[in-house]
Amino acid sequence: MTSTTTTSIVLRPSSSPRLPSPSTSSLSSSNRQSSQIVRTYKYAHQLFLTRRVHEALEVLEPVLRPAESRSNAPGTAESDTHAPLISSASRGARIKVWSLYISILNAIAQMSSEQGKRTFGSARWKELVAKARNGTIWEDVIQDGYAGVEGDVDADVVVNL
């Protein structure tokens, strides 16, 4: 004789409404940031392709540099630095953005000194050329793009450098 046991599961609706969990809202925030990074990349890329190097750099740099927020509240630091948007981007977006930035720096380094100084101003042009020629861009990539972990830098970015 065979006996069969059945188990029934009763699902009861919860009395309180479901709120998004922290992981869901952070995922949504992450998606918005990724979308913003992709839009910024596409716009900067289009500017670069149309030889508007200065404008492409201006559009792309805010994604690559830490945001600074200023507060005048008593007892707070005058300037707090937050992680740049690129540090939260997907691997593909990081590679594209850093590769474009490296290409922009290369184009700037290839400008004549007269054109570079006229486009960026003498001090800024020299700073940008030094990044490209002296390799200080590597430190920017590591610190701003990969939270200081050299081993995390994507191979495609290393090749472009």
Beta strands, then each sheet from edge to edge (+ up, - down):
strand 1: 67-70
strand 2: 79-82
sheet 1: 1+ 2-
end
